[in-house]
Amino acid sequence: QRHIWPGLFTSKIDHTEKSWQADEILNQVDALREKAGTGHIHFSMVSLSQNRKDIRKRLAQEKYTSAALVPATPWLENTNIAPPQLQWNEEQKLLRVQLADPENTRWLA
């Protein structure tokens, strides 16, 4: 009863002789979609942020042309926590963060 998303090794796109071409990742996206999967993830963001061999641009133009729906995760707590309160001390140049609900601080991450 949990999502399992295949990871695409997008970091294999680099500037070495053993680099994958961007088409390899694009073909993997197609293959996963043919299997009626619920999605996939890229590892790691470095190759996307650096837009190695235009992979980010090509994914946006060719594969990710509309926004994805976030799948339901009913096993996770539906906890709404109050935002932290920020207090600035001008004299000490100090910012204090006061958590409204210290027990649920993990949800702030």
C-alpha positions as CSV (number, residue, x, y, z in Angstrom):
1,Q,0.0,0.0,0.0
2,R,2.9,2.4,-0.7
3,H,4.1,4.1,-3.9
4,I,7.2,2.8,-5.5
5,W,8.7,5.0,-8.1
6,P,11.5,3.9,-10.4
7,G,14.6,6.1,-10.3
8,L,16.1,7.3,-13.6
9,F,19.8,7.5,-13.5
10,T,19.9,11.0,-15.0
11,S,23.3,11.6,-13.6
12,K,24.7,9.2,-16.2
13,I,24.4,12.2,-18.5
14,D,27.7,13.9,-18.1
15,H,30.8,15.0,-20.0
16,T,32.7,11.7,-20.1
17,E,33.1,9.2,-22.8
18,K,30.7,6.8,-21.0
19,S,28.0,9.5,-20.8
20,W,24.5,8.5,-21.8
21,Q,22.7,10.6,-24.4
22,A,19.6,12.5,-23.3
23,D,17.6,10.3,-25.5
24,E,18.2,7.4,-23.1
25,I,16.4,9.1,-20.3
26,L,13.6,10.3,-22.6
27,N,13.2,6.7,-23.8
28,Q,13.0,5.5,-20.2
29,V,10.3,8.0,-19.4
30,D,8.3,6.6,-22.4
31,A,8.9,3.0,-21.3
32,L,7.7,3.7,-17.8
33,R,4.6,5.4,-19.1
34,E,3.8,2.4,-21.3
35,K,3.8,0.2,-18.2
36,A,1.1,2.5,-16.7
37,G,3.3,3.4,-13.8
38,T,2.4,6.1,-11.3
39,G,5.5,8.1,-12.0
40,H,9.3,8.1,-11.6
41,I,12.1,10.2,-10.0
42,H,15.4,11.5,-11.4
43,F,18.7,10.9,-9.7
44,S,20.2,13.3,-9.1
45,M,19.1,16.9,-9.5
46,V,22.6,17.9,-10.5
47,S,22.3,16.8,-14.0
48,L,18.9,18.5,-14.3
49,S,20.1,21.8,-12.7
50,Q,23.1,21.8,-15.0
51,N,20.9,20.9,-17.9
52,R,23.5,18.4,-19.2
53,K,23.1,17.8,-22.9
54,D,19.8,19.8,-22.7
55,I,18.1,17.1,-20.6
56,R,16.1,19.6,-18.5
57,K,15.0,21.5,-21.6
58,R,14.1,18.4,-23.5
59,L,12.1,16.9,-20.7
60,A,10.1,20.1,-20.3
61,Q,9.4,20.4,-24.0
62,E,8.9,16.8,-24.9
63,K,7.8,14.8,-21.8
64,Y,6.6,17.1,-19.0
65,T,4.3,19.4,-20.9
66,S,1.7,19.6,-18.2
67,A,1.7,19.7,-14.5
68,A,1.7,16.3,-12.7
69,L,-0.9,15.4,-10.2
70,V,0.5,14.6,-6.7
71,P,-0.6,11.1,-5.8
72,A,-2.6,10.6,-2.6
73,T,-0.7,9.4,0.4
74,P,-3.4,8.4,2.9
75,W,-0.9,6.7,5.2
76,L,0.8,10.0,6.1
77,E,-0.5,12.1,8.9
78,N,-2.7,15.0,7.8
79,T,-1.2,17.4,10.2
80,N,-1.5,21.1,9.8
81,I,0.9,22.8,12.0
82,A,1.2,26.5,12.9
83,P,4.0,28.3,11.1
84,P,7.0,29.3,13.3
85,Q,7.0,32.8,14.7
86,L,10.0,34.9,13.9
87,Q,11.3,37.6,16.2
88,W,14.1,40.0,15.1
89,N,16.3,41.6,17.8
90,E,17.8,44.6,16.1
91,E,20.2,45.4,18.9
92,Q,21.8,41.9,18.9
93,K,21.2,41.3,15.1
94,L,19.6,38.0,16.1
95,L,16.7,36.2,14.6
96,R,14.8,33.9,17.0
97,V,12.5,31.2,15.6
98,Q,9.8,30.1,18.0
99,L,8.0,26.9,17.1
100,A,4.3,26.9,17.9
101,D,4.2,23.1,18.0
102,P,7.7,21.6,18.9
103,E,6.3,18.1,18.8
104,N,5.6,18.3,15.0
105,T,8.7,20.2,13.9
106,R,9.6,17.4,11.5
107,W,6.8,18.5,9.2
108,L,8.4,21.9,8.8
109,A,11.3,20.3,6.8
